[in-house]
Amino acid sequence: MTEPSVDALLPMVDCKFSLITMVLKRARQINNGAPKLIETDSIKPVTIALEEIAAGKIQLSRPKDGAPE
């Protein structure tokens, strides 16, 4: 099972959809060669993205009008 779990990270965002979107966008960036924001032994982009969110390195941002990015 992937650690940290999605359920453990839900308090950091407004909804599960937003969290999954964040994870997928960041995992895609990592997969395309973006540097990791944390030290980790993980090699899977999704796990790295989850760990970065848990560490507070990535946060949800919304445009000023409130619409999702």
PyMOL Python script that loads the backbone (N, CA, C, O; Angstrom):
from pymol import cmd

cmd.read_pdbstr("""\
ATOM      1  N   MET A   1       0.835  -1.176   0.000  1.00  0.00           N
ATOM      2  CA  MET A   1       0.000   0.000   0.000  1.00  0.00           C
ATOM      3  C   MET A   1       0.886   1.248   0.000  1.00  0.00           C
ATOM      4  O   MET A   1       1.955   1.267   0.611  1.00  0.00           O
ATOM      5  N   THR A   2       0.429   2.270  -0.685  1.00  0.00           N
ATOM      6  CA  THR A   2       1.183   3.505  -0.790  1.00  0.00           C
ATOM      7  C   THR A   2       1.117   4.282   0.515  1.00  0.00           C
ATOM      8  O   THR A   2       0.045   4.462   1.092  1.00  0.00           O
ATOM      9  N   GLU A   3       2.270   4.737   0.970  1.00  0.00           N
ATOM     10  CA  GLU A   3       2.346   5.563   2.174  1.00  0.00           C
ATOM     11  C   GLU A   3       2.905   6.917   1.800  1.00  0.00           C
ATOM     12  O   GLU A   3       3.871   6.949   1.037  1.00  0.00           O
ATOM     13  N   PRO A   4       2.404   7.997   2.252  1.00  0.00           N
ATOM     14  CA  PRO A   4       1.220   8.114   3.105  1.00  0.00           C
ATOM     15  C   PRO A   4      -0.053   7.862   2.298  1.00  0.00           C
ATOM     16  O   PRO A   4      -0.076   8.032   1.079  1.00  0.00           O
ATOM     17  N   SER A   5      -1.088   7.464   2.987  1.00  0.00           N
ATOM     18  CA  SER A   5      -2.340   7.146   2.305  1.00  0.00           C
ATOM     19  C   SER A   5      -3.083   8.417   1.921  1.00  0.00           C
ATOM     20  O   SER A   5      -2.878   9.477   2.511  1.00  0.00           O
ATOM     21  N   VAL A   6      -3.939   8.291   0.932  1.00  0.00           N
ATOM     22  CA  VAL A   6      -4.767   9.414   0.488  1.00  0.00           C
ATOM     23  C   VAL A   6      -5.629   9.909   1.642  1.00  0.00           C
ATOM     24  O   VAL A   6      -5.780  11.116   1.830  1.00  0.00           O
ATOM     25  N   ASP A   7      -6.191   8.993   2.409  1.00  0.00           N
ATOM     26  CA  ASP A   7      -7.052   9.380   3.532  1.00  0.00           C
ATOM     27  C   ASP A   7      -6.293  10.198   4.579  1.00  0.00           C
ATOM     28  O   ASP A   7      -6.866  11.097   5.193  1.00  0.00           O
ATOM     29  N   ALA A   8      -5.024   9.896   4.783  1.00  0.00           N
ATOM     30  CA  ALA A   8      -4.230  10.644   5.759  1.00  0.00           C
ATOM     31  C   ALA A   8      -3.953  12.071   5.286  1.00  0.00           C
ATOM     32  O   ALA A   8      -3.732  12.965   6.103  1.00  0.00           O
ATOM     33  N   LEU A   9      -3.964  12.283   3.968  1.00  0.00           N
ATOM     34  CA  LEU A   9      -3.664  13.605   3.419  1.00  0.00           C
ATOM     35  C   LEU A   9      -4.900  14.464   3.188  1.00  0.00           C
ATOM     36  O   LEU A   9      -4.772  15.656   2.911  1.00  0.00           O
ATOM     37  N   LEU A  10      -6.076  13.893   3.295  1.00  0.00           N
ATOM     38  CA  LEU A  10      -7.308  14.646   3.029  1.00  0.00           C
ATOM     39  C   LEU A  10      -7.468  15.913   3.867  1.00  0.00           C
ATOM     40  O   LEU A  10      -7.972  16.905   3.341  1.00  0.00           O
ATOM     41  N   PRO A  11      -7.067  15.938   5.140  1.00  0.00           N
ATOM     42  CA  PRO A  11      -7.205  17.185   5.905  1.00  0.00           C
ATOM     43  C   PRO A  11      -6.382  18.351   5.343  1.00  0.00           C
ATOM     44  O   PRO A  11      -6.619  19.501   5.712  1.00  0.00           O
ATOM     45  N   MET A  12      -5.431  18.076   4.467  1.00  0.00           N
ATOM     46  CA  MET A  12      -4.578  19.119   3.909  1.00  0.00           C
ATOM     47  C   MET A  12      -5.211  19.824   2.702  1.00  0.00           C
ATOM     48  O   MET A  12      -4.715  20.860   2.258  1.00  0.00           O
ATOM     49  N   VAL A  13      -6.305  19.264   2.174  1.00  0.00           N
ATOM     50  CA  VAL A  13      -6.957  19.831   0.988  1.00  0.00           C
ATOM     51  C   VAL A  13      -8.459  19.907   1.210  1.00  0.00           C
ATOM     52  O   VAL A  13      -8.970  19.447   2.231  1.00  0.00           O
ATOM     53  N   ASP A  14      -9.162  20.491   0.245  1.00  0.00           N
ATOM     54  CA  ASP A  14     -10.603  20.663   0.414  1.00  0.00           C
ATOM     55  C   ASP A  14     -11.425  19.445   0.006  1.00  0.00           C
ATOM     56  O   ASP A  14     -12.537  19.266   0.502  1.00  0.00           O
ATOM     57  N   CYS A  15     -10.900  18.598  -0.892  1.00  0.00           N
ATOM     58  CA  CYS A  15     -11.643  17.396  -1.281  1.00  0.00           C
ATOM     59  C   CYS A  15     -10.694  16.369  -1.896  1.00  0.00           C
ATOM     60  O   CYS A  15      -9.573  16.695  -2.285  1.00  0.00           O
ATOM     61  N   LYS A  16     -11.156  15.143  -1.975  1.00  0.00           N
ATOM     62  CA  LYS A  16     -10.349  14.049  -2.502  1.00  0.00           C
ATOM     63  C   LYS A  16      -9.963  14.301  -3.960  1.00  0.00           C
ATOM     64  O   LYS A  16      -8.846  13.985  -4.370  1.00  0.00           O
ATOM     65  N   PHE A  17     -10.888  14.870  -4.745  1.00  0.00           N
ATOM     66  CA  PHE A  17     -10.603  15.155  -6.150  1.00  0.00           C
ATOM     67  C   PHE A  17      -9.410  16.102  -6.277  1.00  0.00           C
ATOM     68  O   PHE A  17      -8.536  15.883  -7.116  1.00  0.00           O
ATOM     69  N   SER A  18      -9.364  17.137  -5.464  1.00  0.00           N
ATOM     70  CA  SER A  18      -8.251  18.090  -5.501  1.00  0.00           C
ATOM     71  C   SER A  18      -6.934  17.408  -5.154  1.00  0.00           C
ATOM     72  O   SER A  18      -5.911  17.666  -5.788  1.00  0.00           O
ATOM     73  N   LEU A  19      -6.958  16.542  -4.154  1.00  0.00           N
ATOM     74  CA  LEU A  19      -5.756  15.825  -3.752  1.00  0.00           C
ATOM     75  C   LEU A  19      -5.255  14.927  -4.876  1.00  0.00           C
ATOM     76  O   LEU A  19      -4.066  14.934  -5.195  1.00  0.00           O
ATOM     77  N   ILE A  20      -6.144  14.164  -5.471  1.00  0.00           N
ATOM     78  CA  ILE A  20      -5.755  13.257  -6.549  1.00  0.00           C
ATOM     79  C   ILE A  20      -5.207  14.047  -7.732  1.00  0.00           C
ATOM     80  O   ILE A  20      -4.232  13.632  -8.359  1.00  0.00           O
ATOM     81  N   THR A  21      -5.827  15.179  -8.038  1.00  0.00           N
ATOM     82  CA  THR A  21      -5.348  16.019  -9.131  1.00  0.00           C
ATOM     83  C   THR A  21      -3.938  16.522  -8.841  1.00  0.00           C
ATOM     84  O   THR A  21      -3.081  16.515  -9.725  1.00  0.00           O
ATOM     85  N   MET A  22      -3.693  16.960  -7.604  1.00  0.00           N
ATOM     86  CA  MET A  22      -2.359  17.417  -7.205  1.00  0.00           C
ATOM     87  C   MET A  22      -1.333  16.299  -7.357  1.00  0.00           C
ATOM     88  O   MET A  22      -0.248  16.508  -7.899  1.00  0.00           O
ATOM     89  N   VAL A  23      -1.685  15.118  -6.874  1.00  0.00           N
ATOM     90  CA  VAL A  23      -0.767  13.977  -6.932  1.00  0.00           C
ATOM     91  C   VAL A  23      -0.443  13.639  -8.383  1.00  0.00           C
ATOM     92  O   VAL A  23       0.721  13.431  -8.727  1.00  0.00           O
ATOM     93  N   LEU A  24      -1.455  13.584  -9.225  1.00  0.00           N
ATOM     94  CA  LEU A  24      -1.224  13.212 -10.620  1.00  0.00           C
ATOM     95  C   LEU A  24      -0.392  14.252 -11.364  1.00  0.00           C
ATOM     96  O   LEU A  24       0.487  13.891 -12.147  1.00  0.00           O
ATOM     97  N   LYS A  25      -0.654  15.529 -11.131  1.00  0.00           N
ATOM     98  CA  LYS A  25       0.134  16.577 -11.788  1.00  0.00           C
ATOM     99  C   LYS A  25       1.593  16.515 -11.354  1.00  0.00           C
ATOM    100  O   LYS A  25       2.498  16.602 -12.183  1.00  0.00           O
ATOM    101  N   ARG A  26       1.816  16.363 -10.048  1.00  0.00           N
ATOM    102  CA  ARG A  26       3.189  16.315  -9.543  1.00  0.00           C
ATOM    103  C   ARG A  26       3.901  15.044  -9.996  1.00  0.00           C
ATOM    104  O   ARG A  26       5.080  15.089 -10.348  1.00  0.00           O
ATOM    105  N   ALA A  27       3.199  13.911  -9.990  1.00  0.00           N
ATOM    106  CA  ALA A  27       3.801  12.654 -10.438  1.00  0.00           C
ATOM    107  C   ALA A  27       4.212  12.760 -11.906  1.00  0.00           C
ATOM    108  O   ALA A  27       5.261  12.246 -12.294  1.00  0.00           O
ATOM    109  N   ARG A  28       3.405  13.414 -12.709  1.00  0.00           N
ATOM    110  CA  ARG A  28       3.735  13.609 -14.120  1.00  0.00           C
ATOM    111  C   ARG A  28       4.997  14.477 -14.251  1.00  0.00           C
ATOM    112  O   ARG A  28       5.861  14.199 -15.082  1.00  0.00           O
ATOM    113  N   GLN A  29       5.096  15.522 -13.431  1.00  0.00           N
ATOM    114  CA  GLN A  29       6.288  16.376 -13.457  1.00  0.00           C
ATOM    115  C   GLN A  29       7.536  15.573 -13.091  1.00  0.00           C
ATOM    116  O   GLN A  29       8.571  15.688 -13.748  1.00  0.00           O
ATOM    117  N   ILE A  30       7.432  14.767 -12.049  1.00  0.00           N
ATOM    118  CA  ILE A  30       8.563  13.941 -11.609  1.00  0.00           C
ATOM    119  C   ILE A  30       8.936  12.949 -12.701  1.00  0.00           C
ATOM    120  O   ILE A  30      10.116  12.749 -12.986  1.00  0.00           O
ATOM    121  N   ASN A  31       7.943  12.336 -13.304  1.00  0.00           N
ATOM    122  CA  ASN A  31       8.173  11.363 -14.369  1.00  0.00           C
ATOM    123  C   ASN A  31       8.853  12.010 -15.575  1.00  0.00           C
ATOM    124  O   ASN A  31       9.600  11.351 -16.298  1.00  0.00           O
ATOM    125  N   ASN A  32       8.595  13.294 -15.789  1.00  0.00           N
ATOM    126  CA  ASN A  32       9.199  14.021 -16.909  1.00  0.00           C
ATOM    127  C   ASN A  32      10.547  14.643 -16.551  1.00  0.00           C
ATOM    128  O   ASN A  32      11.116  15.388 -17.349  1.00  0.00           O
ATOM    129  N   GLY A  33      11.066  14.340 -15.347  1.00  0.00           N
ATOM    130  CA  GLY A  33      12.409  14.767 -14.984  1.00  0.00           C
ATOM    131  C   GLY A  33      12.520  15.891 -13.976  1.00  0.00           C
ATOM    132  O   GLY A  33      13.631  16.336 -13.687  1.00  0.00           O
ATOM    133  N   ALA A  34      11.412  16.369 -13.430  1.00  0.00           N
ATOM    134  CA  ALA A  34      11.476  17.429 -12.418  1.00  0.00           C
ATOM    135  C   ALA A  34      12.201  16.898 -11.181  1.00  0.00           C
ATOM    136  O   ALA A  34      12.041  15.731 -10.824  1.00  0.00           O
ATOM    137  N   PRO A  35      12.993  17.744 -10.526  1.00  0.00           N
ATOM    138  CA  PRO A  35      13.707  17.283  -9.332  1.00  0.00           C
ATOM    139  C   PRO A  35      12.750  17.015  -8.169  1.00  0.00           C
ATOM    140  O   PRO A  35      11.713  17.665  -8.032  1.00  0.00           O
ATOM    141  N   LYS A  36      13.123  16.048  -7.343  1.00  0.00           N
ATOM    142  CA  LYS A  36      12.342  15.745  -6.141  1.00  0.00           C
ATOM    143  C   LYS A  36      12.518  16.881  -5.140  1.00  0.00           C
ATOM    144  O   LYS A  36      13.595  17.469  -5.045  1.00  0.00           O
ATOM    145  N   LEU A  37      11.472  17.185  -4.402  1.00  0.00           N
ATOM    146  CA  LEU A  37      11.515  18.252  -3.408  1.00  0.00           C
ATOM    147  C   LEU A  37      11.896  17.745  -2.026  1.00  0.00           C
ATOM    148  O   LEU A  37      12.098  18.536  -1.105  1.00  0.00           O
ATOM    149  N   ILE A  38      11.994  16.425  -1.878  1.00  0.00           N
ATOM    150  CA  ILE A  38      12.358  15.811  -0.603  1.00  0.00           C
ATOM    151  C   ILE A  38      13.356  14.692  -0.858  1.00  0.00           C
ATOM    152  O   ILE A  38      13.492  14.214  -1.984  1.00  0.00           O
ATOM    153  N   GLU A  39      14.044  14.282   0.185  1.00  0.00           N
ATOM    154  CA  GLU A  39      14.900  13.103   0.126  1.00  0.00           C
ATOM    155  C   GLU A  39      14.028  11.888   0.391  1.00  0.00           C
ATOM    156  O   GLU A  39      13.330  11.834   1.404  1.00  0.00           O
ATOM    157  N   THR A  40      14.061  10.918  -0.502  1.00  0.00           N
ATOM    158  CA  THR A  40      13.254   9.716  -0.338  1.00  0.00           C
ATOM    159  C   THR A  40      13.923   8.543  -1.022  1.00  0.00           C
ATOM    160  O   THR A  40      14.691   8.714  -1.968  1.00  0.00           O
ATOM    161  N   ASP A  41      13.626   7.352  -0.535  1.00  0.00           N
ATOM    162  CA  ASP A  41      14.117   6.134  -1.167  1.00  0.00           C
ATOM    163  C   ASP A  41      13.149   5.632  -2.225  1.00  0.00           C
ATOM    164  O   ASP A  41      13.461   4.695  -2.960  1.00  0.00           O
ATOM    165  N   SER A  42      11.984   6.243  -2.305  1.00  0.00           N
ATOM    166  CA  SER A  42      10.959   5.818  -3.254  1.00  0.00           C
ATOM    167  C   SER A  42      11.411   6.106  -4.677  1.00  0.00           C
ATOM    168  O   SER A  42      12.106   7.087  -4.942  1.00  0.00           O
ATOM    169  N   ILE A  43      11.001   5.230  -5.585  1.00  0.00           N
ATOM    170  CA  ILE A  43      11.309   5.444  -6.997  1.00  0.00           C
ATOM    171  C   ILE A  43      10.044   5.678  -7.821  1.00  0.00           C
ATOM    172  O   ILE A  43      10.121   6.090  -8.979  1.00  0.00           O
ATOM    173  N   LYS A  44       8.894   5.417  -7.229  1.00  0.00           N
ATOM    174  CA  LYS A  44       7.632   5.587  -7.946  1.00  0.00           C
ATOM    175  C   LYS A  44       7.180   7.050  -7.856  1.00  0.00           C
ATOM    176  O   LYS A  44       7.092   7.602  -6.759  1.00  0.00           O
ATOM    177  N   PRO A  45       6.896   7.678  -8.998  1.00  0.00           N
ATOM    178  CA  PRO A  45       6.496   9.089  -8.997  1.00  0.00           C
ATOM    179  C   PRO A  45       5.266   9.395  -8.141  1.00  0.00           C
ATOM    180  O   PRO A  45       5.222  10.442  -7.495  1.00  0.00           O
ATOM    181  N   VAL A  46       4.278   8.519  -8.119  1.00  0.00           N
ATOM    182  CA  VAL A  46       3.072   8.772  -7.325  1.00  0.00           C
ATOM    183  C   VAL A  46       3.411   8.764  -5.835  1.00  0.00           C
ATOM    184  O   VAL A  46       2.926   9.615  -5.089  1.00  0.00           O
ATOM    185  N   THR A  47       4.224   7.829  -5.402  1.00  0.00           N
ATOM    186  CA  THR A  47       4.620   7.764  -3.996  1.00  0.00           C
ATOM    187  C   THR A  47       5.437   8.989  -3.609  1.00  0.00           C
ATOM    188  O   THR A  47       5.254   9.544  -2.525  1.00  0.00           O
ATOM    189  N   ILE A  48       6.329   9.408  -4.483  1.00  0.00           N
ATOM    190  CA  ILE A  48       7.133  10.601  -4.209  1.00  0.00           C
ATOM    191  C   ILE A  48       6.227  11.820  -4.084  1.00  0.00           C
ATOM    192  O   ILE A  48       6.403  12.633  -3.177  1.00  0.00           O
ATOM    193  N   ALA A  49       5.259  11.952  -4.989  1.00  0.00           N
ATOM    194  CA  ALA A  49       4.320  13.080  -4.939  1.00  0.00           C
ATOM    195  C   ALA A  49       3.533  13.070  -3.633  1.00  0.00           C
ATOM    196  O   ALA A  49       3.356  14.119  -3.015  1.00  0.00           O
ATOM    197  N   LEU A  50       3.059  11.903  -3.204  1.00  0.00           N
ATOM    198  CA  LEU A  50       2.328  11.800  -1.939  1.00  0.00           C
ATOM    199  C   LEU A  50       3.213  12.217  -0.767  1.00  0.00           C
ATOM    200  O   LEU A  50       2.761  12.926   0.132  1.00  0.00           O
ATOM    201  N   GLU A  51       4.466  11.782  -0.774  1.00  0.00           N
ATOM    202  CA  GLU A  51       5.388  12.131   0.303  1.00  0.00           C
ATOM    203  C   GLU A  51       5.684  13.633   0.311  1.00  0.00           C
ATOM    204  O   GLU A  51       5.808  14.234   1.378  1.00  0.00           O
ATOM    205  N   GLU A  52       5.798  14.237  -0.870  1.00  0.00           N
ATOM    206  CA  GLU A  52       6.039  15.679  -0.944  1.00  0.00           C
ATOM    207  C   GLU A  52       4.857  16.464  -0.382  1.00  0.00           C
ATOM    208  O   GLU A  52       5.043  17.457   0.320  1.00  0.00           O
ATOM    209  N   ILE A  53       3.655  16.020  -0.690  1.00  0.00           N
ATOM    210  CA  ILE A  53       2.458  16.682  -0.164  1.00  0.00           C
ATOM    211  C   ILE A  53       2.399  16.522   1.349  1.00  0.00           C
ATOM    212  O   ILE A  53       2.096  17.478   2.063  1.00  0.00           O
ATOM    213  N   ALA A  54       2.688  15.317   1.844  1.00  0.00           N
ATOM    214  CA  ALA A  54       2.674  15.068   3.289  1.00  0.00           C
ATOM    215  C   ALA A  54       3.711  15.932   4.009  1.00  0.00           C
ATOM    216  O   ALA A  54       3.495  16.345   5.148  1.00  0.00           O
ATOM    217  N   ALA A  55       4.833  16.203   3.344  1.00  0.00           N
ATOM    218  CA  ALA A  55       5.891  17.018   3.940  1.00  0.00           C
ATOM    219  C   ALA A  55       5.596  18.515   3.842  1.00  0.00           C
ATOM    220  O   ALA A  55       6.348  19.335   4.368  1.00  0.00           O
ATOM    221  N   GLY A  56       4.507  18.864   3.171  1.00  0.00           N
ATOM    222  CA  GLY A  56       4.142  20.271   3.044  1.00  0.00           C
ATOM    223  C   GLY A  56       4.901  21.012   1.958  1.00  0.00           C
ATOM    224  O   GLY A  56       4.879  22.243   1.921  1.00  0.00           O
ATOM    225  N   LYS A  57       5.571  20.289   1.077  1.00  0.00           N
ATOM    226  CA  LYS A  57       6.344  20.914   0.004  1.00  0.00           C
ATOM    227  C   LYS A  57       5.463  21.355  -1.162  1.00  0.00           C
ATOM    228  O   LYS A  57       5.863  22.202  -1.961  1.00  0.00           O
ATOM    229  N   ILE A  58       4.270  20.785  -1.257  1.00  0.00           N
ATOM    230  CA  ILE A  58       3.330  21.128  -2.329  1.00  0.00           C
ATOM    231  C   ILE A  58       1.997  21.443  -1.683  1.00  0.00           C
ATOM    232  O   ILE A  58       1.519  20.707  -0.820  1.00  0.00           O
ATOM    233  N   GLN A  59       1.407  22.540  -2.109  1.00  0.00           N
ATOM    234  CA  GLN A  59       0.107  22.932  -1.571  1.00  0.00           C
ATOM    235  C   GLN A  59      -0.837  23.259  -2.714  1.00  0.00           C
ATOM    236  O   GLN A  59      -0.410  23.654  -3.799  1.00  0.00           O
ATOM    237  N   LEU A  60      -2.109  23.091  -2.458  1.00  0.00           N
ATOM    238  CA  LEU A  60      -3.137  23.413  -3.439  1.00  0.00           C
ATOM    239  C   LEU A  60      -3.225  24.922  -3.588  1.00  0.00           C
ATOM    240  O   LEU A  60      -3.316  25.649  -2.599  1.00  0.00           O
ATOM    241  N   SER A  61      -3.198  25.382  -4.817  1.00  0.00           N
ATOM    242  CA  SER A  61      -3.392  26.814  -5.061  1.00  0.00           C
ATOM    243  C   SER A  61      -4.552  26.981  -6.028  1.00  0.00           C
ATOM    244  O   SER A  61      -4.728  26.196  -6.959  1.00  0.00           O
ATOM    245  N   ARG A  62      -5.317  27.992  -5.792  1.00  0.00           N
ATOM    246  CA  ARG A  62      -6.473  28.279  -6.639  1.00  0.00           C
ATOM    247  C   ARG A  62      -6.356  29.707  -7.162  1.00  0.00           C
ATOM    248  O   ARG A  62      -5.817  30.581  -6.483  1.00  0.00           O
ATOM    249  N   PRO A  63      -6.863  29.938  -8.372  1.00  0.00           N
ATOM    250  CA  PRO A  63      -6.905  31.311  -8.881  1.00  0.00           C
ATOM    251  C   PRO A  63      -7.786  32.178  -7.985  1.00  0.00           C
ATOM    252  O   PRO A  63      -8.613  31.663  -7.234  1.00  0.00           O
ATOM    253  N   LYS A  64      -7.609  33.467  -8.066  1.00  0.00           N
ATOM    254  CA  LYS A  64      -8.354  34.376  -7.195  1.00  0.00           C
ATOM    255  C   LYS A  64      -9.857  34.291  -7.376  1.00  0.00           C
ATOM    256  O   LYS A  64     -10.600  34.607  -6.447  1.00  0.00           O
ATOM    257  N   ASP A  65     -10.335  33.871  -8.555  1.00  0.00           N
ATOM    258  CA  ASP A  65     -11.783  33.785  -8.759  1.00  0.00           C
ATOM    259  C   ASP A  65     -12.394  32.540  -8.129  1.00  0.00           C
ATOM    260  O   ASP A  65     -13.615  32.382  -8.131  1.00  0.00           O
ATOM    261  N   GLY A  66     -11.544  31.640  -7.580  1.00  0.00           N
ATOM    262  CA  GLY A  66     -12.042  30.459  -6.884  1.00  0.00           C
ATOM    263  C   GLY A  66     -12.212  29.236  -7.754  1.00  0.00           C
ATOM    264  O   GLY A  66     -12.521  28.160  -7.243  1.00  0.00           O
ATOM    265  N   ALA A  67     -12.019  29.369  -9.059  1.00  0.00           N
ATOM    266  CA  ALA A  67     -12.147  28.222  -9.957  1.00  0.00           C
ATOM    267  C   ALA A  67     -10.897  27.361  -9.850  1.00  0.00           C
ATOM    268  O   ALA A  67      -9.800  27.891  -9.678  1.00  0.00           O
ATOM    269  N   PRO A  68     -11.043  26.048  -9.947  1.00  0.00           N
ATOM    270  CA  PRO A  68      -9.869  25.179  -9.884  1.00  0.00           C
ATOM    271  C   PRO A  68      -8.959  25.411 -11.080  1.00  0.00           C
ATOM    272  O   PRO A  68      -9.418  25.802 -12.154  1.00  0.00           O
ATOM    273  N   GLU A  69      -7.661  25.167 -10.888  1.00  0.00           N
ATOM    274  CA  GLU A  69      -6.691  25.341 -11.976  1.00  0.00           C
ATOM    275  C   GLU A  69      -6.782  24.223 -12.965  1.00  0.00           C
ATOM    276  O   GLU A  69      -6.040  24.205 -13.947  1.00  0.00           O
TER     277      GLU A  69
END
""", "prot")
cmd.dss("prot")
cmd.show_as("cartoon", "prot")
cmd.util.cbc("prot")
cmd.orient("prot")
